[in-house]
Amino acid sequence: MKTKEKKEQSSPPLGRIWQNFCFSLCLLLGVLTSCETEEFLYQSRFPANNLPSTRQTFFEPKEFFAYTDSTLKAVVSALNRVDKEKHFTASFLLKYGIPLWNFTYKSIEKEETCLFVPLYRLDKPRSINALWLLRIKDGQLTYFPLKRDDELMEENDQSFVFDLLSYMVFGEENAQGLVFKPHAETRGTITVTKCWDVYTGPKGHLEYSYTNCIKHTYWVEDAFLVYNWNNNEEGGSGNIELGGGGGSGGSGSSPSTLAGDIFKKEADQDSTLWLITENMIKRIREDCLGDDLYNQLKEKFKDNKINLEFDFGKGYSYNFIDSTLHVGLEELESNKLLHEMFHVLQTTQESTSSFQKAMMNREIEAHYAQYLYLQRSAEWTEKNKKKYSDSQRLRATVSLKKYINELGNVTVSKPEELEFFKFYLSYNIVSSFQQEGYKDYPFEKYPDISNIFPTIKSVTKNCK
Ligand SMILES: [Zn+2]
């Protein structure tokens, strides 16, 4: 499958939420109530900000329009002009409180700026229960005050905004005793576009009609997107561009990179997917079993590299006929890649026919290798733990550790234990696999039950 791909690193979710919040509030209020709106040109742009790292100390302002942040000048003086005409500040003060301009939270998107100005009242100490929302878009300023107990706010469960502002103003002294810490973002997204050429006409005389594309967006762990070139890493002739549009995709001759040493880099393969592959390989190589597996493949495929294809969906597979490893875009996880790489190595250790006769055996071994790697890796997440406990096949895989250690050695030795293990493997384990996706995989009775995972042994011979 050919995949063209355009990477769009996501903005931090917080910014997104706020923008939506701002936008939806403006829409809602525009419909439900008659907002006080004024139109005028707004030109200056605000610098982006986030949760302030150093908090200013709170002091009650003496004047309604008192501010020191110069980026607020245009907005404040515009509102000041409105007040000169309409004299709204006195009643506003009583109802909502005094604006704490210097604690304004700014949310800046491409075309829209939202300002959340906390409104403070003496009778509500250490708590912000009202805010002034100012939205600037297309040179227009829309503004309206909001209270924590407004029906609209309660209905939409928006107390978070007030809590955050309370924290920004009063720090840990805020009345609710809440502490806000910026959430470390560990994921990003990639967008992949798959295109189909559509043909019409009778069989044999098909004519090209049109091309249609569908976009899919996938979450990817940031760890796979951020790659630091190490100077002591071999090769590394250039930088990997993150997201930079219009990359030509390479000239076909892959530079020496980790992934490029075992996989063929297709000319049309987008650099982001390649980058993700690089990072998966990097993670695999941090593991002793993974590193040896990688090195063996690198040696075996140095003249004729493995094809790599990215498919929609979750499925991974290795087609040993055309030596193509398929990666499922919906689950970009290095443990799944390792599983297929393990199959690749298996196929190099025996003839195709002997591999085909014992595909169930090879599958069990690859599953166990994947599990050994996974539970040592950063990918051993709650989600994956749950997956392993929910699936009969994966539970069976895990149960093997009672009999086989991390080096692939069988740990039971008494004849009756070995006999039991043989029985357990041939019936319980095999039937778990048959019931979950591996129905027709041929199983070959193990000639020597104490040596059932030769490939794991071979890739862990240097591990302790
Ligand atoms: Zn498999």
Residues whose N, C-alpha, C, O or C-beta is under 5 A from the ligand:
A	BS01	ZN	E363 A366
